[in-house]
Amino acid sequence: MNFSSRTDKLPRLARSSTHPLIDSLARHPRRIMVGIGMLLLGTGVTAFGIAPLAPDAALMPVQQIVEELSVQPFADLSVGSVPLTLYRSDTVRRDDTAQTLLQRLGVLDPAALALLNSDPQARQLFEGRTGKLVTVETNDRQALQRLSARWLPDDGRVFQRLVIESGPQGLQVRIESGELTAQMRMASGVINSSLFAATDAANLPDSVAVQLAEMFASDIDFRRDLRQGDRFSVVYETLEADGEALRAGRVLSAEFINNGHAHEAVWFEEPGHKGAYYGFDGESSRKSFLSSPLEFSRVSSGYGMRFHPISGKQKAHLGIDYAAPTGTPVRTIGDGVVTFAGVQRGYGNVIEVTHKDNKSTLFAHLSRIDVRTGQKVAQGDFLGAVGSTGASTGPHLHFEFRDNGVHQDPLEIARQSENIPIDQAFRARFEAVAQQQRLSLNAAATLLQANAE
């Protein structure tokens, strides 16, 4: 930039001035501008460098101030007008009386005690199965306001509810009936010693463990084929009343990995037909004959030659003996018609069922017969109960299978019997059920993995 050209534009008075600053500016423009810039820069830096700091808080004086606050005494707060309701729950024990139960529940009410001792409906609380869950509501004087309990009268899907409630006329009792609601639960486990030890460790109800054994009984011998490290996953129902689980329901799907081989099953019920278990590929796992006439029991004497416990001689055993307590339910292994129900010499109480293709089954030493001759029965229907009638050394079931009058090994017949296929008309519906159960079963398997980690 030519500074001299700028000076030409100054007012004439300024140009003609003899002021030393003006003269120096005109003669040495570049040198003076550089000096001015350095002056400004130095001033800024100096200003930044001498900016005062905030005072150190640690060096500041501290002053303590104490002030009295007026607080209303707690005794002056009135709570007597607020009603109190106390809740408590407990279960009915085997040796419970009305008095012991109410004591554990914190109820001090002579009227409630008298009612539980005298009222026929209220007395049902102490009848039948123990373990009923009882819930009570009391006031602050421990007088009973409401008592409720639920139980199952049978193995159906209906429950009964006992309600004792305080009203204008005193304590009133009523029995109500309700429908059980099904909720889905999942579990998984590993075999370390036995199936039932593993299901106990997984907190599975016994009825679910029995179903699990039943589902795969045709493929796995749970007495001899189990290996340490075998694992299972299961999805099952619990049947609940007012949010309380009263019993386990049906197994909906399961997977059992035995010796590295996976066995799977899913429950499917065709409309108007009896439900059964199928593989996830749609292949039926239901066979014409069940593997056992008991849900799950110990074979005490197999098919073939044996030492007879009564005669003391070697003799062909043309059936299978199942050790079980007296009263254990006995079921038919296949569809058929009862052709005999009565007494046969050393067999004691006997039931014979004839199946298709001239096959038949015999059940001996029964303590009870629950069918009649000529009655049609479906696979799984109960016929009677285990006993020790006839020539028997103890409670057990003697079971025979005959094909055209010739005795056969019942276990081999069950394994070789044909599968009952699913109706193709319901295939799409089955696929939808199987897909949903596959997701649930995968979720159940992750529980085992999570526990392991």
C-alpha positions in Angstrom: 0.0 0.0 0.0 1.4 3.5 -0.9 0.9 5.5 2.3 1.9 8.7 0.6 -1.2 8.6 -1.5 -3.3 8.6 1.6 -1.6 11.7 3.0 -2.6 13.5 -0.1 -6.1 13.2 0.9 -5.7 14.8 4.3 -7.2 18.2 4.8 -5.1 21.0 3.6 -4.7 22.4 7.2 -3.3 19.0 8.3 -0.9 18.8 5.4 0.5 22.2 6.0 0.9 21.6 9.7 4.3 21.5 11.1 3.3 19.2 14.0 6.2 16.7 14.5 3.9 13.6 14.7 2.3 14.5 11.4 5.7 15.1 9.8 7.0 11.8 11.1 4.0 9.9 9.9 4.4 11.4 6.4 8.1 10.6 6.3 8.2 7.1 7.9 4.7 5.5 7.5 5.7 1.8 7.5 7.9 2.1 10.6 5.3 3.9 12.6 2.5 1.5 11.7 4.6 -1.5 12.8 5.3 0.2 16.1 1.7 0.9 16.7 0.8 -2.8 16.1 3.5 -4.0 18.5 2.2 -1.6 21.2 -1.4 -2.9 20.9 -0.2 -6.5 21.0 1.9 -6.0 24.1 -1.0 -4.2 25.9 -3.3 -7.2 25.2 -0.9 -9.7 26.5 -0.2 -7.6 29.5 -3.9 -7.3 30.3 -4.3 -11.1 30.0 -1.4 -11.8 32.2 -2.5 -9.6 35.1 -6.1 -10.6 35.2 -6.9 -11.1 38.9 -7.7 -14.6 40.2 -10.8 -15.6 42.3 -10.1 -15.9 46.0 -9.2 -19.3 47.4 -12.4 -20.8 49.1 -10.2 -22.7 51.6 -8.9 -19.4 52.9 -12.3 -17.7 53.3 -13.8 -17.4 56.8 -16.4 -20.0 57.9 -19.4 -19.0 60.0 -21.9 -21.4 61.7 -25.5 -20.4 61.9 -28.0 -22.2 64.2 -31.7 -21.6 63.9 -34.5 -23.2 65.8 -37.4 -24.7 63.8 -40.8 -25.4 65.3 -41.9 -29.0 64.7 -45.4 -30.3 65.5 -45.1 -33.3 67.9 -46.0 -36.7 66.4 -48.4 -37.4 69.2 -50.5 -34.5 68.0 -51.1 -36.3 64.6 -54.4 -38.0 64.6 -54.5 -41.4 62.9 -57.3 -43.0 64.9 -59.8 -42.3 62.2 -57.8 -44.2 59.5 -59.1 -47.8 59.3 -56.3 -50.5 59.1 -56.6 -53.7 57.1 -54.0 -56.4 57.7 -53.3 -59.2 55.2 -51.8 -62.6 55.9 -51.5 -66.0 54.0 -50.7 -69.5 55.0 -51.4 -73.1 54.0 -53.6 -75.7 55.6 -51.4 -78.4 57.2 -52.2 -82.1 57.7 -52.9 -81.8 61.5 -54.5 -78.3 61.4 -57.6 -77.4 63.4 -59.6 -74.2 63.0 -57.8 -72.8 66.1 -54.2 -73.6 65.0 -54.9 -72.2 61.5 -56.4 -68.9 62.7 -53.6 -68.5 65.3 -50.9 -68.7 62.5 -52.9 -66.3 60.5 -53.1 -63.8 63.3 -56.9 -63.9 63.7 -58.3 -63.5 67.2 -62.0 -63.8 66.5 -64.2 -66.2 68.5 -67.0 -65.9 66.0 -64.7 -66.9 63.1 -63.4 -69.9 65.2 -66.9 -71.0 65.9 -67.9 -70.7 62.3 -65.0 -72.8 61.0 -65.8 -75.5 63.6 -69.5 -75.7 62.9 -70.4 -74.7 59.3 -70.4 -77.6 56.8 -69.2 -75.4 54.0 -66.4 -73.9 56.1 -65.3 -77.3 57.2 -64.4 -78.2 53.6 -61.3 -76.1 54.2 -59.9 -79.0 56.3 -61.1 -81.9 54.1 -59.5 -83.5 51.1 -56.0 -82.6 50.1 -53.8 -80.5 52.5 -51.8 -77.5 51.3 -54.7 -75.2 50.5 -53.6 -71.6 50.5 -55.7 -69.4 52.8 -55.6 -65.6 52.8 -57.2 -63.5 55.5 -58.0 -59.8 56.0 -58.3 -58.5 59.6 -58.8 -55.2 61.2 -56.5 -53.6 63.7 -58.3 -55.6 66.5 -57.4 -58.8 64.6 -61.1 -59.5 63.9 -61.8 -61.4 60.7 -63.0 -59.3 57.8 -62.5 -61.8 54.9 -61.1 -65.3 54.4 -60.6 -66.9 51.0 -59.2 -70.3 49.9 -59.2 -72.3 46.7 -58.8 -76.0 45.9 -59.4 -78.5 43.2 -62.3 -81.0 43.8 -60.9 -83.3 41.1 -58.5 -83.4 38.2 -60.7 -81.3 36.0 -60.3 -77.6 35.0 -62.8 -76.3 37.6 -61.8 -75.1 41.1 -63.8 -74.2 44.2 -63.4 -71.0 46.2 -64.4 -70.7 49.9 -65.2 -67.2 51.0 -66.0 -66.1 54.5 -66.9 -62.4 54.7 -68.0 -60.0 57.4 -71.2 -58.2 56.7 -74.1 -56.4 58.5 -75.5 -59.8 59.5 -72.1 -61.1 60.8 -69.8 -63.6 59.1 -71.3 -65.1 55.9 -70.0 -68.3 54.1 -70.3 -69.2 50.5 -68.7 -71.7 48.1 -68.0 -70.5 44.5 -66.8 -72.4 41.4 -64.5 -71.0 38.8 -62.6 -72.0 35.6 -58.9 -72.6 35.9 -56.8 -70.4 33.6 -53.7 -71.9 31.8 -50.4 -70.2 31.9 -47.3 -71.3 30.1 -44.0 -72.1 31.9 -40.6 -73.3 30.8 -37.8 -75.3 32.3 -34.6 -77.1 31.4 -32.2 -79.5 33.1 -29.2 -81.8 32.8 -29.1 -85.5 33.7 -26.5 -86.2 36.4 -28.0 -89.4 37.9 -31.6 -90.0 37.0 -34.5 -88.3 35.2 -36.4 -87.5 38.4 -33.4 -86.2 40.1 -32.9 -83.8 37.2 -36.5 -82.7 37.1 -36.5 -82.1 40.8 -33.4 -79.9 40.4 -35.2 -78.0 37.7 -38.2 -77.5 40.0 -40.5 -79.4 37.7 -43.7 -80.8 39.1 -43.8 -84.6 39.3 -46.7 -84.8 36.9 -44.6 -82.9 34.3 -41.7 -85.3 34.8 -44.0 -88.3 34.3 -45.3 -86.8 31.1 -41.8 -86.1 29.8 -40.9 -89.8 30.4 -44.1 -90.9 28.7 -43.5 -88.7 25.6 -40.2 -90.3 24.8 -40.7 -93.8 26.3 -40.9 -95.4 22.8 -37.5 -94.0 21.9 -35.6 -93.8 25.2 -35.3 -96.5 27.9 -35.1 -94.2 30.9 -33.8 -97.1 33.1 -30.8 -98.0 30.8 -30.3 -95.5 28.1 -29.7 -92.3 30.1 -26.2 -90.8 30.0 -24.6 -88.2 32.3 -24.8 -84.9 30.5 -28.1 -85.7 28.7 -30.3 -82.6 28.8 -33.9 -81.6 28.3 -36.1 -78.5 27.7 -39.8 -78.5 28.3 -42.7 -76.1 27.9 -45.8 -76.9 30.0 -49.0 -75.4 31.4 -49.8 -74.4 35.0 -53.5 -74.2 35.9 -54.2 -71.2 38.1 -57.1 -69.8 40.1 -57.1 -66.1 40.9 -53.4 -66.0 40.1 -52.5 -69.0 42.4 -51.0 -72.1 40.6 -53.1 -75.1 41.8 -51.5 -77.8 39.6 -49.5 -78.5 36.6 -51.2 -79.1 33.3 -50.2 -80.6 30.0 -46.7 -80.6 28.5 -47.0 -78.5 25.3 -43.6 -79.3 23.8 -40.3 -80.9 24.8 -36.8 -81.8 23.6 -34.7 -84.5 25.1 -31.1 -84.9 23.9 -30.0 -88.5 24.8 -26.5 -89.6 23.9 -26.2 -86.8 21.4 -29.4 -87.6 19.6 -32.3 -85.1 19.8 -35.9 -86.3 20.4 -38.6 -83.7 20.0 -42.4 -83.6 20.5 -45.2 -81.0 20.4 -48.8 -81.4 21.5 -51.5 -81.0 18.9 -55.2 -81.6 19.2 -57.2 -81.9 16.1 -60.8 -80.5 16.4 -63.1 -83.3 17.3 -60.2 -85.8 17.8 -58.1 -86.9 20.7 -54.8 -84.9 21.0 -51.4 -86.4 20.6 -47.7 -85.6 20.4 -46.0 -85.1 17.0 -42.5 -84.3 15.8 -41.9 -80.7 14.7 -41.6 -82.0 11.2 -45.2 -83.1 11.4 -44.4 -86.8 11.7 -46.6 -88.4 14.4 -44.9 -89.7 17.6 -48.2 -91.3 18.6 -48.2 -95.1 18.0 -51.0 -97.6 17.9 -49.9 -98.9 21.3 -48.4 -97.2 24.3 -45.2 -98.6 25.7 -46.6 -99.2 29.2 -50.0 -99.6 30.9 -48.7 -97.5 33.8 -47.7 -93.9 33.4 -44.2 -94.6 34.7 -43.1 -97.6 36.7 -40.4 -100.1 37.3 -40.4 -103.4 35.4 -39.9 -106.0 38.1 -40.0 -109.0 35.8 -39.5 -108.9 32.1 -40.7 -111.1 29.3 -39.1 -114.6 28.8 -37.7 -117.3 31.1 -37.5 -116.6 34.8 -37.4 -118.2 38.2 -41.0 -118.2 39.3 -41.4 -116.7 42.8 -44.2 -119.1 43.9 -43.4 -122.4 42.2 -39.7 -122.0 42.7 -39.0 -123.4 39.1 -37.8 -122.0 35.9 -40.8 -121.0 33.8 -41.6 -118.9 30.8 -43.0 -115.5 31.8 -45.4 -114.6 29.0 -45.9 -111.0 30.1 -44.3 -108.2 32.0 -44.7 -107.4 35.7 -44.7 -103.7 36.8 -44.0 -103.0 40.5 -46.3 -100.3 41.7 -48.3 -99.5 44.9 -51.8 -100.7 45.3 -54.3 -98.3 43.7 -52.0 -97.1 40.9 -54.2 -96.4 37.9 -53.9 -98.9 35.0 -54.7 -97.8 31.5 -55.3 -99.4 28.1 -52.4 -99.2 25.7 -54.6 -98.9 22.6 -58.1 -98.5 21.3 -60.3 -101.5 21.7 -63.3 -103.2 23.4 -63.3 -104.8 26.9 -64.0 -108.5 26.3 -63.6 -109.7 29.9 -63.8 -108.0 33.3 -63.8 -110.4 36.3 -61.9 -113.1 38.2 -59.5 -115.7 36.6 -58.0 -118.2 39.1 -54.4 -117.3 39.9 -54.7 -114.0 38.0 -57.2 -112.6 40.5 -59.1 -109.6 39.1 -58.5 -109.5 35.4 -59.4 -107.2 32.4 -59.0 -108.2 28.8 -59.2 -105.8 25.9 -59.4 -106.8 22.2 -57.8 -104.5 19.7 -57.9 -104.4 15.9 -56.3 -107.2 13.8 -57.1 -109.8 16.4 -54.6 -108.4 19.0 -55.5 -108.4 22.7 -54.1 -107.3 26.1 -54.6 -108.7 29.6 -54.2 -106.9 32.9 -54.1 -109.1 36.1 -53.9 -109.0 39.9 -56.0 -105.8 39.9 -57.3 -104.3 43.1 -60.2 -102.7 41.3 -62.1 -103.0 38.0 -63.6 -99.8 36.6 -64.9 -101.1 33.3 -67.5 -103.6 32.1 -67.6 -106.2 29.4 -68.5 -104.8 26.0 -67.3 -101.3 26.9 -65.3 -99.4 24.2 -62.1 -97.8 25.5 -59.6 -95.4 23.8 -55.9 -95.4 24.2 -54.9 -94.1 27.6 -58.3 -94.6 29.2 -58.1 -96.0 32.8 -59.4 -99.5 33.3 -58.7 -100.2 37.0 -56.0 -100.1 39.6 -52.9 -102.1 40.6 -53.4 -104.7 43.4 -52.3 -108.1 44.7 -55.3 -110.4 44.0 -54.9 -114.0 43.0 -51.5 -115.8 43.2 -49.4 -112.7 43.9 -46.5 -112.1 46.3 -47.1 -108.3 46.4 -48.7 -105.4 44.7 -47.9 -105.3 41.0 -49.5 -105.4 37.5 -49.1 -108.5 35.3 -49.5 -107.4 31.7 -49.7 -109.6 28.6 -49.9 -108.9 24.8 -51.2 -111.5 22.3 -51.3 -111.5 18.6 -53.8 -114.0 17.2 -53.6 -115.8 20.5 -49.8 -116.0 20.6 -48.0 -114.2 23.4 -45.6 -111.4 22.3 -43.2 -109.1 24.2 -45.3 -106.0 24.9 -42.3 -103.7 24.8 -41.3 -104.9 21.4 -44.9 -104.6 20.1 -45.0 -101.0 21.3 -41.7 -100.1 19.6 -42.8 -101.7 16.3 -46.3 -100.4 16.2 -47.1 -98.0 13.4 -47.4 -94.3 13.9 -50.8 -92.6 13.7 -50.4 -89.9 11.1 -51.8 -86.4 11.3 -54.8 -85.5 9.2 -53.6 -83.4 6.2 -56.7 -81.3 6.5 -55.2 -79.8 9.8 -51.6 -79.6 8.5 -51.6 -75.7 8.3 -53.0 -75.4 11.8 -50.4 -77.8 13.1 -47.6 -75.8 11.4 -48.8 -72.6 13.2 -48.8 -74.4 16.6 -45.4 -76.0 16.0 -43.8 -72.7 15.0 -45.0 -71.0 18.2 -43.9 -73.9 20.4 -40.5 -74.0 18.7 -39.9 -70.4 19.8 -41.0 -71.2 23.3 -38.8 -74.3 23.4 -35.8 -72.4 22.2 -36.4 -69.9 25.0 -36.6 -72.7 27.5 -33.2 -74.0 26.3 -31.6 -70.6 26.9 -32.5 -71.0 30.6 -30.1 -73.9 30.9 -27.4 -71.9 29.1 -27.9 -68.9 31.3 -27.7 -71.0 34.5 -24.5 -72.6 33.3 -22.9 -69.3 32.6 
